[in-house]
Amino acid sequence: MWGSVVFVLTVYGKEDEGAYSVANEDGDRVIYLFDEEDDATRYAMMLEVEDSPSMKVVEIDPDMMVKACEFSSTRYAIIGKNDIVIPPKTEHDFIWKD
């Protein structure tokens, strides 16, 4: 399904505070797990153009990330190299540790 790592986005300087997420059509938060670092970097650049805080691409073990999402009842989406994602036009949503 995925490689040995996936890439998530965090706010630069706040990497330990949580991962970037978007709200789906039901209002649930979804964390993007990028298969390719270049795709995560491009998405981060698109966010910054939209006046989002500076983002950092963080490499993480996919199994650990999925377990963390499942533990916190947070949805996730695997973004493969053939997938296209565009930042939402609404205010960005971030997941933070409690």
Secondary structure as the mmCIF struct_conf table of DSSP 4:
data_model
#
loop_
_struct_conf.conf_type_id
_struct_conf.id
_struct_conf.beg_label_comp_id
_struct_conf.beg_label_asym_id
_struct_conf.beg_label_seq_id
_struct_conf.end_label_comp_id
_struct_conf.end_label_asym_id
_struct_conf.end_label_seq_id
BEND BEND1 SER A 4 SER A 4
STRN STRN1 VAL A 6 VAL A 11
TURN_TY1_P TURN_TY1_P1 TYR A 12 GLY A 13
HELX_RH_3T_P HELX_RH_3T_P1 GLU A 15 GLU A 17
STRN STRN2 TYR A 20 ALA A 23
TURN_TY1_P TURN_TY1_P2 GLU A 25 ASP A 26
BEND BEND2 GLY A 27 GLY A 27
STRN STRN3 ARG A 29 PHE A 34
BEND BEND3 ASP A 35 GLU A 36
HELX_RH_AL_P HELX_RH_AL_P1 GLU A 37 VAL A 49
TURN_TY1_P TURN_TY1_P3 GLU A 50 ASP A 51
HELX_LH_PP_P HELX_LH_PP_P1 SER A 52 SER A 54
STRN STRN4 MET A 55 ILE A 60
HELX_RH_AL_P HELX_RH_AL_P2 PRO A 62 PHE A 71
TURN_TY1_P TURN_TY1_P4 SER A 72 SER A 73
STRN STRN5 ARG A 75 ILE A 79
TURN_TY1_P TURN_TY1_P5 LYS A 81 ASN A 82
BEND BEND4 LYS A 89 THR A 90
HELX_LH_PP_P HELX_LH_PP_P2 GLU A 91 HIS A 92
STRN STRN6 ASP A 93 PHE A 94
#
